[in-house]
Amino acid sequence: EDQVTQSPEALRLQEGESSSLNCSYTVSGLRGLFWYRQDPGKGPEFLFTLYSAGEEKEKERLKATLTKKESFLHITAPKPEDSATYLCAVQAEDDKIIFGKGTRLHILP
Amino acid sequence: DSGVTQTPKHLITATGQRVTLRCSPRSGDLSVYWYQQSLDQGLQFLIQYYNGEERAKGNILERFSAQQFPDLHSELNLSSLELGDSALYFCASSPHLTNTIYFGEGSWLTVV
């Protein structure tokens, strides 16, 4: 069964304290791995798509990486406005896009 | 603004009733996905349509049904509503089958 597991469930960091969020996946025929940011009561906002192991993408303070078993979202020198829930999702060969439960990130000023 | 439009934004209804949620995908997008998000379950995949045809099915209850119309908008029908159906329902769209999907702002359903 296709599965996505994110860790930690929640993370509190001081402003400027860099860290990484993990997304482990089991999927038959990975077509893509996605990262989204979601603010409370809002729709998920697209951040990155990764397609193959070794691929990396960056946007401002965020950098996503992909291996054959997991993906990391690295946050460098975060600011309070980076506080949100970060969601990881995978698309399997049957076209379904399955999400993990997310990591709630809180950046303290 | 992702370009995906969902209506209504909020809906309160009683148990046993039926509601319809509507989604207009981004211009040119052929694929529509529906998800349910509750506090304890995260984003649960319900169903996917591509160019009017059902493409993939997730854990969608038999009381729920969906369709995609020729103009590519989609509707999610929820019937015999129960308290546990209270959740945020999201629609997402993409140009093709293997693309990043973009989400609407969701429809808040409260069943009382």
Interface residues (C-beta under 8 A of the other chain):
Chain A: R31 G32 F34 Y36 G41 K42 G43 P44 E45 F46 T49 L87 A89 Q91 D94 D95 K96 I97 I98 F99 G100 K101 G102
Chain B: S2 V4 Y33 Y35 Q41 G42 L43 F45 Q48 Y50 R55 A56 G58 L88 F90 L97 T98 T100 I101 Y102 F103 G104 E105 G106 W108
